[in-house]
Structure formats: C-alpha cells, structure tokens
C-alpha cells in the first residue's frame, strides 16, 4: 500500500516536472524575447518614430532633413543593426536564428529607406513627386517587412506555447 502511494506520488511529480519544464527551444525563445528583443526595442522605437516623423514632415527644408538623416538617423540605424547582430551569434536554435536574421533584414530595409531619402534629396534629376514616391515605397517596404516579422514572432510564440508573447 505504501509503495503504491509512493509510486503514484513519484509519477505525479515526474509528470508535473515534465509538463512545466521548458524545452531548449522554449528557453532560447524566452531569452530572445525577454532579453534581446526588449533591449533592441528600447533602441528601435525612438529611431523608427523619428524616421517616420522626419520623412512625413513636409514643412522642413530638404537640407535640414538630409542633415538629420545623415548625422542622426542613419548612424542610429547602423548602431541598431550592430546590436541586432548580437542575438544572431548567441542563437542556439534554428527558430531563434531565423527570427534574428529576419529582424536584421527589417533593420536593413529601414536603413535603405533612410538612404533612399538622402539619395532623393541629393539627386537633381528627380522631381519632388518622384522622390517622395521612392521614399514612400522604401519606407512602406520596411514597415511591411516589420509587420511580417512580428507575425512570425507571434506564430512561433503560439507554437512554443508562450501565450503572453503570442498576443503582442
């Protein structure tokens, strides 16, 4: 009788441990989301907001926009890209490595949008409307890729049963 109770207790504890223990994939994803992404988003959010505001502001002169792009935003985006490379090197699973590579591609598109804006300002052959269209196209591509990346992050969170991150 006592042996049966001990055996059931041990089985119950083993099942609880197995159920609540994180797999290596879950641990890697948790670290990526809670450590790496949190740090990257603290840098990313203000830079992307400033880029969007600067490129949508029609009241500033082209010289001011160009100077802010070249002196502030592009260096900040390049810094963000270097920071985004760190999780790629530390990734221990294919899924986290894929997410980190996709995030770097998103940052690259934001850099391209900023460079497109500088190019559109510098190119005398471009008419105002055509330059704005190219800038808008580049920025839209970055925003769409960023949304795709967020969707992939949510999908992976659902697959790995991280409900809190699947909602964000």
N, C-alpha and C positions, 0 to 999 in steps of 0.2 A: 504494500500500500504506500509506504513512504517512498519507496523507489519510484513508483508510478507518479507520485506528486512531484518529486524532484525532476523526473524526466519531462513532465508537462511544463514545469516552470522553466527548465533549461530550453525547451523547444520554443516556448513563448518569448523568452528573452532573445534567442537567436533570430526569430522572425522579426521582432521589433528592431533589433540591430540592423538586420539586412534591409528592412524597409526604410529606415531613416538615415542610413549611411549614404553619403554622396559618392557617386561613381567618379572615376578620374575625369570623365568628360564634364560632369556637372561641376566638379571642383575647378576645372580650368575655365569653364564658362563663368562661374561665380566670381572668380578672381578677375577675369577680363571685364565683366560688367561693373563690379563693385569697386575695383581699384583703378584699372586702366581707363575705362570709359569715363568714370567720374572725373578723373584728372584731365582727360582730354576735353571733356565738355566744358570744364571751367575755363579752358583756354579758347575753345572753339566758339562758344556762344557770343562773346563780345566781338570777336573778329568778324564772324559772319554777319552779325547785326550791323556792324559799322560798314561792311562792304555793301550790303543791301541798301542801307540808307544813303551812302555816298553815291552809288550808281543810280539810285532813283531820284536824287535831288537835282532838279533842273535849274535851280537858282544859283548854283556855284559855277564859277568860271572853269573852263577846261584846264587852265593852268593849276588852279587850286586842287581840282580833282586828281589831276596827274601827279602832283607833288605828294598828296596824301596817299595815293596808291603806291607810289614808288618808295616813299620814305617810311610809311607806317604799315599799310595793309599787306603788301607783298612780303616784307620781312616777317611780319607776324604769321602769315600763312606758311611761309617756309619753316618757321620755328615750329608751328603746329605739325607740319609734315614730319619733321625730325622726331618730335615727341610721339607721333603715331607709329613710327617705325619700331619703337622700343617693345610694345606688346607683340609685334610680329616675331621678334627674336626670342621672346620668352614663351611663345605659344607652345603648348605641349600636345595639343590635339589638332586634327585637321580642320575641325569646325571653327575653332578659335582662330587658327591661322587664316582660314578663308575670310572670316569677318574682319580681321586686321588688314588683310590685303585689300578688301573691298573698301574699307574706311580710308586707306591711303589713296585709293583711286578717287574717292569722293573729294578729298582734300586737293588732289591734283587738278580736278575739274574746277574747284574754286580758284586755284592759282591761275589756271588757264583763263578763267573769266576775268580776273584782275588784269592779266597780261593782255587780253583782248581789248580791254578798256584803254590801257595805255597805248596799245597799237592803234586803236581807232582815233584816239586823240592826236597821236603823232603823224598819222598818215594824211597828207594834204589832199590826196586823191579821193578820199572817202568824203562823201557828202554827209551832213549831220544825221539825216534819217537812216542812211545805210549803216553808219557806225553804230547808232543806237540799236538797230536791229541785230547786228552781230553781237553786241554786248548782251542784249536781252536773250539771244539764243544761247550764248555761252553760260550765262547765269542760270537760265532755265534748265539746261542740261545738268548743271551741278546740283540744283535743287531736286530734280527728278531722281538722279542717282542717289542722293542723300536719302530720299524717301524710300527708294528700293532697299537701301542698306538697312534702314530702320525696320522695314517689313521683314527682311531676312532675320534680323536680330529677334524680333517678336516670334517668328516661326521657330527659330532654334530654342528660344525660351520655352515655348509650348512643348516642343519635342522632348526637352530635358526636364520638363515639369517644374519650371520656375515661373509660377503664376504671377508673381509681383512684376517681373520684367516683361511678361507677355502682354500686360496691359499697357505698358508705357510706349 
